[in-house]
Amino acid sequence: MQHNKSSEDYIEAILILSKKLPVVRSTDIAEELNFSKPSVCVAMKRLREKECIQVDSSGFITLTEKGMKIANSVYERHQVISKWLISLGVDPKTATEDACEMEHQISDESFQAMKKFIEKHTE
């Protein structure tokens, strides 16, 4: 199932926040992404409807199995592309920003080929 850049950014942010915080709330996501709370609430509703997240009665957000699969894929792309750009001499801040854009556009076939090439040439 295809997801748009926005939903992937939200799902990735939930994953990252869940590694840093004991619980993830909409306010944490809004702060992390520098978005308004109403925008995050709308996005969380959409992600619930797509069965990517669960929100409990206390407002704590967790990724479903489906959401975790998407989050791990996006996060891996971000990490691999960032490290690759940095290894090419790109400033780390720029590499991270560029990777955030590239992770949503690259096909799985191209990403797997890139990953294989990087692994082969960085051993």
SENUSE-107201 format. One record per residue: residue number from 1; residue in one letter; x, y, z of N, C-alpha, C in turn. Coordinates in steps of 0.001 Angstrom, whole numbers, plus 500000, padded with zeros to 6 digits. Example, Ala and Ser with C-alpha at 12.3 -4.5 7.8 and 13.67 -1.06 7.14 Angstrom:
// residues 2
<1, a, <513190, 494310, 507800>, <512300, 495500, 507800>, <513200, 496700, 507800>>
<2, s, <512850, 497750, 507080>, <513670, 498940, 507140>, <512900, 500030, 507870>>
This chain:
// residues 123
<1, m, <500841, 498805, 500000>, <500000, 500000, 500000>, <500876, 501245, 500000>>
<2, q, <500612, 502163, 499131>, <501366, 503399, 499047>, <500911, 504373, 500138>>
<3, h, <501861, 505080, 500668>, <501583, 506122, 501649>, <502242, 507389, 501159>>
<4, n, <501650, 508511, 501507>, <502249, 509757, 501050>, <503364, 510195, 501998>>
<5, k, <504124, 511169, 501552>, <505271, 511663, 502315>, <504851, 512091, 503714>>
<6, s, <503747, 512781, 503812>, <503288, 513285, 505098>, <503013, 512148, 506085>>
<7, s, <502261, 511152, 505645>, <501946, 510054, 506565>, <503209, 509284, 506931>>
<8, e, <504127, 509122, 505981>, <505388, 508448, 506288>, <506210, 509245, 507294>>
<9, d, <506210, 510573, 507167>, <506931, 511411, 508136>, <506343, 511259, 509541>>
<10, y, <505020, 511245, 509628>, <504377, 511058, 510932>, <504713, 509694, 511524>>
<11, i, <504625, 508657, 510707>, <504888, 507297, 511184>, <506349, 507169, 511621>>
<12, e, <507254, 507737, 510846>, <508677, 507699, 511213>, <508914, 508470, 512515>>
<13, a, <508266, 509612, 512669>, <508409, 510401, 513898>, <507920, 509615, 515110>>
<14, i, <506826, 508887, 514963>, <506320, 508070, 516072>, <507351, 507016, 516454>>
<15, l, <507955, 506379, 515456>, <508989, 505378, 515725>, <510163, 505998, 516476>>
<16, i, <510660, 507107, 515978>, <511812, 507772, 516601>, <511482, 508200, 518027>>
<17, l, <510307, 508799, 518208>, <509904, 509239, 519545>, <509727, 508058, 520496>>
<18, s, <509224, 506945, 519983>, <509010, 505779, 520850>, <510329, 505196, 521343>>
<19, k, <511418, 505491, 520638>, <512742, 505044, 521083>, <513307, 505962, 522174>>
<20, k, <512797, 507196, 522221>, <513309, 508186, 523172>, <512416, 508386, 524390>>
<21, l, <511124, 508166, 524216>, <510151, 508481, 525269>, <509427, 507225, 525746>>
<22, p, <508976, 507241, 527008>, <508215, 506081, 527496>, <506857, 505938, 526798>>
<23, v, <506243, 507066, 526434>, <504977, 507076, 525697>, <505017, 508218, 524680>>
<24, v, <504252, 508062, 523604>, <504199, 509091, 522559>, <502793, 509663, 522534>>
<25, r, <502723, 510996, 522560>, <501440, 511698, 522492>, <501458, 512638, 521286>>
<26, s, <500290, 513098, 520901>, <500179, 514034, 519768>, <501046, 515266, 519975>>
<27, t, <501102, 515754, 521202>, <501913, 516949, 521476>, <503393, 516687, 521222>>
<28, d, <503858, 515467, 521514>, <505259, 515117, 521252>, <505539, 515134, 519749>>
<29, i, <504594, 514619, 518980>, <504739, 514578, 517520>, <504734, 515996, 516957>>
<30, a, <503818, 516825, 517454>, <503740, 518216, 516998>, <505062, 518939, 517257>>
<31, e, <505627, 518706, 518427>, <506894, 519352, 518782>, <508040, 518822, 517917>>
<32, e, <508083, 517511, 517724>, <509156, 516885, 516943>, <509160, 517383, 515492>>
<33, l, <507984, 517483, 514899>, <507878, 517863, 513493>, <507641, 519351, 513276>>
<34, n, <507460, 520077, 514375>, <507182, 521514, 514327>, <505890, 521794, 513552>>
<35, f, <504861, 520990, 513856>, <503534, 521150, 513268>, <502570, 521581, 514359>>
<36, s, <501441, 522130, 513956>, <500421, 522525, 514941>, <499728, 521276, 515485>>
<37, k, <499226, 521390, 516711>, <498511, 520256, 517322>, <497276, 519862, 516515>>
<38, p, <496496, 520826, 516003>, <495340, 520423, 515180>, <495738, 519627, 513927>>
<39, s, <496831, 520017, 513286>, <497301, 519276, 512111>, <497674, 517845, 512480>>
<40, v, <498345, 517690, 513610>, <498739, 516360, 514071>, <497506, 515528, 514405>>
<41, c, <496505, 516140, 515029>, <495277, 515408, 515370>, <494580, 514880, 514115>>
<42, v, <494522, 515688, 513076>, <493916, 515253, 511809>, <494721, 514090, 511226>>
<43, a, <496025, 514224, 511242>, <496889, 513163, 510701>, <496741, 511873, 511502>>
<44, m, <496643, 511980, 512825>, <496494, 510790, 513664>, <495169, 510087, 513362>>
<45, k, <494139, 510865, 513100>, <492843, 510279, 512737>, <492981, 509470, 511446>>
<46, r, <493661, 510031, 510471>, <493866, 509334, 509190>, <494694, 508059, 509378>>
<47, l, <495742, 508155, 510196>, <496582, 506985, 510425>, <495840, 505893, 511197>>
<48, r, <494939, 506304, 512089>, <494080, 505317, 512782>, <493171, 504624, 511781>>
<49, e, <492575, 505412, 510900>, <491676, 504861, 509880>, <492408, 503912, 508937>>
<50, k, <493681, 504171, 508679>, <494485, 503298, 507816>, <495084, 502127, 508605>>
<51, e, <494746, 502075, 509898>, <495210, 501014, 510800>, <496729, 500978, 510936>>
<52, c, <497339, 502168, 510950>, <498784, 502276, 511137>, <499157, 502573, 512583>>
<53, i, <498213, 503140, 513326>, <498456, 503461, 514734>, <497248, 503064, 515576>>
<54, q, <497502, 502986, 516884>, <496438, 502840, 517867>, <496606, 503970, 518872>>
<55, v, <495503, 504488, 519347>, <495534, 505528, 520366>, <494695, 505014, 521529>>
<56, d, <495318, 504939, 522720>, <494559, 504423, 523862>, <493764, 505535, 524539>>
<57, s, <493055, 505179, 525580>, <492163, 506137, 526256>, <492921, 507296, 526901>>
<58, s, <494219, 507122, 527143>, <495038, 508206, 527706>, <495662, 509078, 526629>>
<59, g, <495425, 508740, 525349>, <495986, 509517, 524249>, <497370, 509070, 523839>>
<60, f, <497816, 507919, 524353>, <499139, 507413, 523995>, <499064, 506705, 522646>>
<61, i, <500009, 507020, 521782>, <500007, 506531, 520407>, <501051, 505426, 520245>>
<62, t, <500624, 504325, 519658>, <501549, 503241, 519335>, <501334, 502830, 517880>>
<63, l, <502388, 502337, 517292>, <502306, 501839, 515926>, <501725, 500431, 515931>>
<64, t, <500874, 500153, 514975>, <500377, 498794, 514789>, <501468, 498010, 514052>>
<65, e, <501243, 496747, 513831>, <502209, 495944, 513072>, <502406, 496551, 511681>>
<66, k, <501306, 496939, 511071>, <501358, 497576, 509751>, <502151, 498889, 509819>>
<67, g, <501872, 499720, 510819>, <502577, 500988, 510986>, <504055, 500786, 511259>>
<68, m, <504376, 499764, 512056>, <505776, 499483, 512383>, <506549, 499055, 511132>>
<69, k, <505907, 498294, 510278>, <506551, 497855, 509037>, <506890, 499070, 508158>>
<70, i, <505944, 499978, 508040>, <506166, 501199, 507254>, <507260, 502040, 507894>>
<71, a, <507161, 502225, 509213>, <508130, 503056, 509939>, <509549, 502516, 509795>>
<72, n, <509710, 501211, 509955>, <511044, 500624, 509846>, <511608, 500788, 508440>>
<73, s, <510766, 500656, 507427>, <511205, 500820, 506047>, <511664, 502252, 505781>>
<74, v, <510857, 503214, 506196>, <511193, 504630, 505983>, <512446, 504998, 506772>>
<75, y, <512518, 504526, 508015>, <513661, 504834, 508879>, <514955, 504246, 508295>>
<76, e, <514872, 503016, 507791>, <516057, 502395, 507191>, <516521, 503202, 505978>>
<77, r, <515586, 503593, 505141>, <515938, 504393, 503969>, <516627, 505686, 504390>>
<78, h, <516061, 506338, 505402>, <516617, 507595, 505894>, <518057, 507394, 506373>>
<79, q, <518261, 506351, 507176>, <519583, 506093, 507735>, <520606, 505760, 506646>>
<80, v, <520250, 504869, 505742>, <521181, 504443, 504690>, <521536, 505619, 503774>>
<81, i, <520531, 506355, 503352>, <520783, 507481, 502437>, <521597, 508565, 503133>>
<82, s, <521274, 508878, 504379>, <522045, 509888, 505136>, <523514, 509492, 505244>>
<83, k, <523756, 508260, 505668>, <525143, 507799, 505835>, <525894, 507812, 504504>>
<84, w, <525204, 507410, 503449>, <525832, 507393, 502128>, <526223, 508805, 501704>>
<85, l, <525306, 509767, 501853>, <525603, 511153, 501470>, <526746, 511722, 502310>>
<86, i, <526751, 511414, 503591>, <527840, 511882, 504464>, <529166, 511287, 504004>>
<87, s, <529151, 509992, 503628>, <530385, 509346, 503156>, <530899, 509966, 501857>>
<88, l, <530000, 510603, 501108>, <530394, 511289, 499875>, <530920, 512700, 500140>>
<89, g, <530878, 513121, 501414>, <531392, 514434, 501783>, <530330, 515498, 501980>>
<90, v, <529066, 515113, 501935>, <527979, 516068, 502157>, <527915, 516396, 503645>>
<91, d, <527710, 517662, 503957>, <527556, 518100, 505344>, <526449, 517276, 506011>>
<92, p, <526656, 516788, 507238>, <525655, 515942, 507894>, <524259, 516548, 507979>>
<93, k, <524154, 517833, 508230>, <522835, 518465, 508307>, <522140, 518421, 506946>>
<94, t, <522878, 518762, 505910>, <522336, 518724, 504548>, <522001, 517295, 504148>>
<95, a, <522868, 516356, 504480>, <522645, 514944, 504145>, <521359, 514435, 504789>>
<96, t, <521132, 514799, 506036>, <519923, 514365, 506741>, <518682, 514972, 506111>>
<97, e, <518739, 516254, 505768>, <517599, 516919, 505131>, <517315, 516326, 503753>>
<98, d, <518378, 516098, 502971>, <518201, 515517, 501640>, <517668, 514092, 501727>>
<99, a, <518180, 513328, 502681>, <517723, 511946, 502862>, <516237, 511908, 503187>>
<100, c, <515764, 512897, 503932>, <514347, 512967, 504292>, <513480, 513121, 503042>>
<101, e, <513966, 513834, 502067>, <513228, 513982, 500813>, <513378, 512742, 499934>>
<102, m, <514590, 512247, 499839>, <514876, 511123, 498952>, <514203, 509827, 499404>>
<103, e, <514086, 509635, 500708>, <513519, 508387, 501235>, <512096, 508138, 500755>>
<104, h, <511383, 509197, 500413>, <509990, 509064, 499977>, <509857, 508874, 498473>>
<105, q, <510884, 509234, 497735>, <510796, 509236, 496275>, <511409, 508000, 495627>>
<106, i, <512395, 507422, 496258>, <513127, 506326, 495638>, <512295, 505038, 495644>>
<107, s, <512333, 504325, 494532>, <511609, 503050, 494457>, <512324, 502010, 495309>>
<108, d, <511609, 500965, 495682>, <512228, 499907, 496467>, <513351, 499244, 495674>>
<109, e, <513128, 499057, 494383>, <514161, 498435, 493546>, <515446, 499262, 493565>>
<110, s, <515321, 500563, 493372>, <516501, 501433, 493376>, <517145, 501481, 494750>>
<111, f, <516333, 501526, 495806>, <516890, 501570, 497157>, <517674, 500292, 497456>>
<112, q, <517112, 499136, 497109>, <517805, 497876, 497374>, <519120, 497804, 496603>>
<113, a, <519126, 498293, 495355>, <520359, 498317, 494560>, <521382, 499262, 495197>>
<114, m, <520921, 500432, 495656>, <521802, 501391, 496308>, <522390, 500794, 497578>>
<115, k, <521544, 500172, 498365>, <521965, 499567, 499635>, <523006, 498467, 499378>>
<116, k, <522760, 497633, 498390>, <523688, 496556, 498039>, <525032, 497138, 497593>>
<117, f, <524984, 498186, 496764>, <526200, 498835, 496285>, <526995, 499432, 497455>>
<118, i, <526289, 500114, 498349>, <526948, 500749, 499496>, <527602, 499695, 500380>>
<119, e, <526858, 498628, 500664>, <527406, 497563, 501518>, <528656, 496936, 500878>>
<120, k, <528609, 496739, 499570>, <529727, 496121, 498855>, <530963, 497012, 498862>>
<121, h, <530746, 498320, 498759>, <531862, 499246, 498631>, <532315, 499898, 499931>>
<122, t, <531693, 499558, 501029>, <532115, 500142, 502306>, <532611, 499085, 503280>>
<123, e, <532845, 497890, 502769>, <533353, 496815, 503643>, <534815, 496984, 503915>>
